[in-house]
Amino acid sequence: MAKKKNAPVPTVVTATSPAEAYEAAYFARKCGLTPEEALRLMREAHDSTSAKRSGEKRKG
């Protein structure tokens, strides 16, 4: 029996600013990733840092 091929994972394309696209392309080249993977990693990192900051209290 033949093995099933893995189905490609659908990607969600969202609007990207030119600066964000440039940074993702640079990061992808430096790390050997695709631009989509680099953009996803950058956005995940940004989301996790903003979530941490929202829970912090401001010193006054």
PyMOL CGO cylinders between C-alpha atoms (Angstrom):
from pymol import cmd
from pymol.cgo import CYLINDER

trace = [
    CYLINDER, 0.00, 0.00, 0.00, 1.30, 3.48, -0.83, 0.3, 1, 1, 1, 1, 1, 1,
    CYLINDER, 1.30, 3.48, -0.83, 1.93, 6.01, 1.88, 0.3, 1, 1, 1, 1, 1, 1,
    CYLINDER, 1.93, 6.01, 1.88, -0.31, 9.02, 2.08, 0.3, 1, 1, 1, 1, 1, 1,
    CYLINDER, -0.31, 9.02, 2.08, 1.34, 12.30, 1.22, 0.3, 1, 1, 1, 1, 1, 1,
    CYLINDER, 1.34, 12.30, 1.22, 1.20, 14.99, 3.84, 0.3, 1, 1, 1, 1, 1, 1,
    CYLINDER, 1.20, 14.99, 3.84, -1.27, 17.66, 2.89, 0.3, 1, 1, 1, 1, 1, 1,
    CYLINDER, -1.27, 17.66, 2.89, 0.25, 21.14, 2.66, 0.3, 1, 1, 1, 1, 1, 1,
    CYLINDER, 0.25, 21.14, 2.66, -0.55, 23.31, 5.63, 0.3, 1, 1, 1, 1, 1, 1,
    CYLINDER, -0.55, 23.31, 5.63, -2.70, 26.26, 4.55, 0.3, 1, 1, 1, 1, 1, 1,
    CYLINDER, -2.70, 26.26, 4.55, -1.17, 29.59, 5.45, 0.3, 1, 1, 1, 1, 1, 1,
    CYLINDER, -1.17, 29.59, 5.45, -3.08, 32.67, 6.41, 0.3, 1, 1, 1, 1, 1, 1,
    CYLINDER, -3.08, 32.67, 6.41, -1.95, 35.68, 4.44, 0.3, 1, 1, 1, 1, 1, 1,
    CYLINDER, -1.95, 35.68, 4.44, -2.41, 39.00, 6.16, 0.3, 1, 1, 1, 1, 1, 1,
    CYLINDER, -2.41, 39.00, 6.16, -1.44, 42.52, 5.19, 0.3, 1, 1, 1, 1, 1, 1,
    CYLINDER, -1.44, 42.52, 5.19, 2.25, 43.21, 5.60, 0.3, 1, 1, 1, 1, 1, 1,
    CYLINDER, 2.25, 43.21, 5.60, 3.93, 46.57, 5.66, 0.3, 1, 1, 1, 1, 1, 1,
    CYLINDER, 3.93, 46.57, 5.66, 6.94, 47.02, 3.37, 0.3, 1, 1, 1, 1, 1, 1,
    CYLINDER, 6.94, 47.02, 3.37, 9.21, 47.35, 6.40, 0.3, 1, 1, 1, 1, 1, 1,
    CYLINDER, 9.21, 47.35, 6.40, 7.88, 44.15, 7.95, 0.3, 1, 1, 1, 1, 1, 1,
    CYLINDER, 7.88, 44.15, 7.95, 8.27, 42.27, 4.65, 0.3, 1, 1, 1, 1, 1, 1,
    CYLINDER, 8.27, 42.27, 4.65, 11.85, 43.52, 4.28, 0.3, 1, 1, 1, 1, 1, 1,
    CYLINDER, 11.85, 43.52, 4.28, 12.74, 42.51, 7.84, 0.3, 1, 1, 1, 1, 1, 1,
    CYLINDER, 12.74, 42.51, 7.84, 11.15, 39.07, 7.37, 0.3, 1, 1, 1, 1, 1, 1,
    CYLINDER, 11.15, 39.07, 7.37, 13.05, 38.52, 4.11, 0.3, 1, 1, 1, 1, 1, 1,
    CYLINDER, 13.05, 38.52, 4.11, 16.34, 39.49, 5.79, 0.3, 1, 1, 1, 1, 1, 1,
    CYLINDER, 16.34, 39.49, 5.79, 15.64, 37.23, 8.78, 0.3, 1, 1, 1, 1, 1, 1,
    CYLINDER, 15.64, 37.23, 8.78, 14.72, 34.38, 6.43, 0.3, 1, 1, 1, 1, 1, 1,
    CYLINDER, 14.72, 34.38, 6.43, 17.97, 34.69, 4.48, 0.3, 1, 1, 1, 1, 1, 1,
    CYLINDER, 17.97, 34.69, 4.48, 20.07, 34.84, 7.65, 0.3, 1, 1, 1, 1, 1, 1,
    CYLINDER, 20.07, 34.84, 7.65, 18.37, 31.82, 9.27, 0.3, 1, 1, 1, 1, 1, 1,
    CYLINDER, 18.37, 31.82, 9.27, 17.66, 29.68, 6.21, 0.3, 1, 1, 1, 1, 1, 1,
    CYLINDER, 17.66, 29.68, 6.21, 13.88, 29.95, 6.45, 0.3, 1, 1, 1, 1, 1, 1,
    CYLINDER, 13.88, 29.95, 6.45, 11.18, 30.82, 3.99, 0.3, 1, 1, 1, 1, 1, 1,
    CYLINDER, 11.18, 30.82, 3.99, 9.90, 34.39, 4.20, 0.3, 1, 1, 1, 1, 1, 1,
    CYLINDER, 9.90, 34.39, 4.20, 6.50, 33.09, 5.36, 0.3, 1, 1, 1, 1, 1, 1,
    CYLINDER, 6.50, 33.09, 5.36, 8.08, 31.13, 8.21, 0.3, 1, 1, 1, 1, 1, 1,
    CYLINDER, 8.08, 31.13, 8.21, 10.17, 34.13, 9.24, 0.3, 1, 1, 1, 1, 1, 1,
    CYLINDER, 10.17, 34.13, 9.24, 7.14, 36.42, 9.22, 0.3, 1, 1, 1, 1, 1, 1,
    CYLINDER, 7.14, 36.42, 9.22, 5.15, 33.93, 11.30, 0.3, 1, 1, 1, 1, 1, 1,
    CYLINDER, 5.15, 33.93, 11.30, 7.97, 33.66, 13.86, 0.3, 1, 1, 1, 1, 1, 1,
    CYLINDER, 7.97, 33.66, 13.86, 8.33, 37.44, 14.06, 0.3, 1, 1, 1, 1, 1, 1,
    CYLINDER, 8.33, 37.44, 14.06, 4.60, 37.91, 14.61, 0.3, 1, 1, 1, 1, 1, 1,
    CYLINDER, 4.60, 37.91, 14.61, 4.46, 35.16, 17.25, 0.3, 1, 1, 1, 1, 1, 1,
    CYLINDER, 4.46, 35.16, 17.25, 7.37, 36.77, 19.10, 0.3, 1, 1, 1, 1, 1, 1,
    CYLINDER, 7.37, 36.77, 19.10, 5.69, 40.16, 18.93, 0.3, 1, 1, 1, 1, 1, 1,
    CYLINDER, 5.69, 40.16, 18.93, 2.39, 38.75, 20.21, 0.3, 1, 1, 1, 1, 1, 1,
    CYLINDER, 2.39, 38.75, 20.21, 4.05, 37.01, 23.15, 0.3, 1, 1, 1, 1, 1, 1,
    CYLINDER, 4.05, 37.01, 23.15, 5.96, 40.14, 24.23, 0.3, 1, 1, 1, 1, 1, 1,
    CYLINDER, 5.96, 40.14, 24.23, 2.89, 42.37, 24.01, 0.3, 1, 1, 1, 1, 1, 1,
    CYLINDER, 2.89, 42.37, 24.01, 0.89, 39.84, 26.07, 0.3, 1, 1, 1, 1, 1, 1,
    CYLINDER, 0.89, 39.84, 26.07, 3.54, 39.92, 28.78, 0.3, 1, 1, 1, 1, 1, 1,
    CYLINDER, 3.54, 39.92, 28.78, 3.61, 43.70, 28.83, 0.3, 1, 1, 1, 1, 1, 1,
    CYLINDER, 3.61, 43.70, 28.83, -0.15, 44.03, 29.15, 0.3, 1, 1, 1, 1, 1, 1,
    CYLINDER, -0.15, 44.03, 29.15, -0.04, 42.08, 32.43, 0.3, 1, 1, 1, 1, 1, 1,
    CYLINDER, -0.04, 42.08, 32.43, 2.66, 44.24, 33.99, 0.3, 1, 1, 1, 1, 1, 1,
    CYLINDER, 2.66, 44.24, 33.99, 1.83, 47.10, 36.31, 0.3, 1, 1, 1, 1, 1, 1,
    CYLINDER, 1.83, 47.10, 36.31, 3.22, 50.53, 35.65, 0.3, 1, 1, 1, 1, 1, 1,
    CYLINDER, 3.22, 50.53, 35.65, 5.33, 52.18, 38.26, 0.3, 1, 1, 1, 1, 1, 1,
    CYLINDER, 5.33, 52.18, 38.26, 4.11, 55.63, 39.11, 0.3, 1, 1, 1, 1, 1, 1,
]
cmd.load_cgo(trace, "trace")
